[in-house]
Amino acid sequence: MSSELHVDQDYEKFDPWLYIKQYYGKLYFWHRNLLKYLHDFYTSHFQRGANLKVLNYGCGPIVAFEASAVPYAQEIVLAEYAEQNRAVAKLWLDKDPSRPDFSALYRYVIEELEGRGPGEVEERQDAVRHLSTICSCDIYQDPLIEKGYEGPYDVIYTGSCIEDACSTIEVFGAALSKLCDLLKPGGWLLMSVCAGTEAGALNVTYVDSIRFVELKVRETDIYEILQQRCGFVIESITILPPEPLPDDLECTMYVIAQKRSAAI
């Protein structure tokens, strides 16, 4: 990545296994919020069998937030910058014995949100494996995703990704605009981002002892970038407070926005 990245941000030092242990060791309240946000979006906007092409941009080593997309998708693309994260995600996709365990997140979606039986938890995970492919991405490259995966997509989800790689809101806006180019006209952008109220404020997180910085994004920033600059229709913005643990999480902003088409 370029010098626009946060000072001292070094993703070569990022340990996906420590990250999973620290942030996915149990089912946190913020997991429930995010999974419900995704579930509610798909169930309220599409009919089952909609044959959607879905992109998770910046998925990290986690393959769980695709659970609610499965009944509506024909293809899921997982894009991730860090090679070590892609390697761990691939272990899960390949059902390798050493893969991480995300079954608690799937169980919440299947049993709590969809009201289905426990026997369908593994079935949904296998469906995600069947539909998904993983590729590389870099918001500072053109194109910002591996060749052959440029879309266009019906739905793009990005969570705690772009703000982690951008040092200013101007750089964030430029990167988000490039990501929006991968959407079809009428397609949907879903975002979960670190929320703030001060321009250019930063949040510091740690994976073990390694320090990482993310840009806090204001609601007004989202309106300026998506609505005014990119011409999107913003359906909703929801800001939720953090939970006590993990103790470095900040407020999260959930965004649902639609790319304009002639029919809108």
N, C-alpha and C positions, 0 to 999 in steps of 0.2 A: 504494500500500500504506500501511498505518497506521504509527503510531509504534512498534509492536511489532517493526518491522524493525530489523536491526542498525544501529547508529549509523553514519552516513556511507555507508550502502549506497545507491548510486544506479545503478539499472539503466538509466537513460537514457544513461549513459556507457559502458555495456557494448558492446564492439565484437565482433560475432559473427565477423567475418573474422579478427581478431587471435586470438580464442579458438580458432578452427579451426586456424589456423597453429601456434599454441603447443601445443595439446593433441591435434591430429589430423594433424600433419604426417607422422607415420609410425604404424605399428601398434605400440603399446606393449603391455607385458606386462599392464597393467591392462585394456586393451581385450580381450585374449584371455580373461582371467579372467571379465569381465562377459559377454562373448558366449557363453562356455561355460556359465556359470551359467544364462543364459536358454535356451540350446539344451537343456541337460540337463533343465530344468524342463518344457518343452513335450513333449519326447520321452518323458518318464517319466510324464506325467500325462494325456495326451490321445491319441486316435486322430486320424489325418489326416482332414480334413473335418469336424471337430467344430463348425464354424460359430460360433466364439467371437466375442464382442464384446470388443475389447481397447482399453485406454486407456493411453497413455504420458503421465503427468502431469508437466509441467515438462520437456519434451523439449529445450528450448534450440533451437539452430539445426541440431541433428544429427538426421538421419533414417537410422539404421543399426541401432539396437537392436531393430527390428521384424523383422529378417531371419528369425529362427527362428519367429516367430509365424505367418508366412504360410501354411504348410500346414494350420494349424488354425483360421484366422480367416476370418470373413466380413466383418468390419469392424474397422478400426483408426482410433482417434481420437488425434491428436497435440494436446495442450493445452500452451500456452506463454504466459507472462505478458508478456514483452517483445516489443513490436511489431517491432523490428528482427530479433529471432530468428525470429519467424514469417515475416517477409519472406524471409529466407535459406532457411528450410526450404521455403517455397513455390517458390522458384526450383528447388530440387531436385525437388520433387513435379511441377512443370510441365516438367521436363527442359529448362529454360532453358540456353542455351549458357554462361552465366556461373555456373552452379550450382557448388557445392563438390563435390569428388570424395571419396566415401566407399567407393569400390570395394574398397579394401584390406580394409575390415572385412567387406564382403559376401564377398569372396574367401575370407577365413579361415573364415567360416561354411559356405559351399558346398563348398569343396575340402577343408579340414582337418577340420571337424566332421561334415559330412554325407557326405564322400567322393564328391562329384559332380564332374563335369567343368567346366572353365573356361567353357564355353559357357553354363552355367546362371547365371553370376554376373549378367549383365545381365538375364536373364529374371526372376531373383528381385527385382532392383531395380524392374523394371517392375511386378511383382506388388504390391510395397509401394505403389507410386504408385497403382495401380488401387484398392487397398483403403482407402487412407488419406485422411482429411480433417483439416484443421488448424483449431483454434479457440483463443480466448483463455481465460485462467484467472487467478484471483487467490485465494489461500487466505484472504484477509481479507474477501472478499465472500461474500454468501449469495444464490444458490448460488455455490460456488467455481469454477464452470466456466460457460462461455457457455451461455445458454439454448438448449435443444434438444439439449444433449450431456450431460444429467444421468445418463444410463445407464438402468437399471443395467447393470453390466459383469460379464463372466465373469472377466476378468483385469485388474488394474491394476498397471502397473509405474511406479515413481517412483525416479529416481536423482539424487542430489546436487541435490535441489530444495528440499524442505521445510526441511531444516536450514540451507540458505543464506538462507532468508527469515525465520527465527525467532530471536529474541534470547535466549530462555530455553527450558528443556525443558518448562515448563508451556505456553508458547505452541505449541511443537512438538507436544505431545500433543494439544492442542485442534484444531490443524490436521489432524493425522493422523486423528483421530477423524472429522472432517468428510469427509475423503477416503474413509474406509472406508464411509461411508454410500452412496457411489456403487456399491458392489459388490452383486451379487446374493447372497442366502443361499447358502452353499456356494461362493462365488466366491473367487478367489485374489489375495492381495496380494504383490507382489514388490518388494523395496526394496534399493537399494545406497546406503548412507549413510556419512558420515564417522564413524569409530569412535573413541571415547576411553574413558578409565578414570576421569577426574575429572569430578565433577558441574559442569555449566555451562562446561566448558572450550571454548575457541574455536580454530579454525584459520584462518590468514590465507593467502589466495591472491592472486595478481596476474595480471591480463590486461594485458599490456604494463606500464604504470606505474600502472594503476588498481587500487586495493586493494579486495578483497572478503573478507568474513568469513563463516565457516560454523560452526555449532554442532556440537561433537563429541557423539555420542550413545553412551551406554553400553548394553551388552547388557541390563542390568537395567532400563533405561528402556524398551526395546522390550517386554520381558515385562510391565512394569507397564501400559503403554499398550494394547498389543494384546490380551494375554491377560486381564489383570484388569479393565481398563476397557471394552474393546470386545468381549470374549468370543470372541476368535479362538483357533484352535488353531495354535500355532506348530510348523511341521514341522521347520524347521532354521534355525540361525543360524551363519554361517561368517564368521570374521574373518581377513582376509589382510593381510600386511604390505605397505608401499609398495615401489615399485621406485625405483632411484636417480633416474630422470627421468620426468616433470617433478619437480623437486626439492621442490615444495611440497605434493605429495600425501601424505596421511596413510593410516593403516590404513583399510581398507574393510570394512564389515559387510554381508554379503548375507543377506537375510531372505526366507523363504518361509512364509506364514501363510494359513490358510483361515478365512473367515467361517463361523460356525456356522449350521447349518440343522437342521431337525427330523430329518434323516437322519444327522447327525453324532453 
